[in-house]
């Protein structure tokens, strides 16, 4: 699925990539770049998704988060159906420009997750399980929902 990288230039040499001021994102072989989204006000991690060149371009141009859905194989404007749009306060990239970090504020119910929770990271993985055990467990850390996803998405149907 190697996507066209337009309108982004190809990354330069290591020095330019790490120290230069040109944004030249390094998309993976699948044409995607990982995107981490955090809460602009509280700093907590809201979600993780992927962007293709078009999603990245639209996000930069509109300051509203767009992603590429790998499962649906198409562009996705976050919150378009639920009303929980992500408005980008700032965007950063890492030292080798192969990931982006979005700091965002959420419209609507204030939930980034389709389950109705503010964050997609609402469970901890229990650590310290001895080797050979197959019962790795999750512990819910955020149970409060900002909205009922069944109600919101059934109205859109």
Helices and strands as residue ranges (DSSP letters): H 14-19, E 33-39, E 45-51, H 53-62, E 66-69, E 74-77, E 86-93, E 99-106, E 123-125, E 138-140, H 149-156
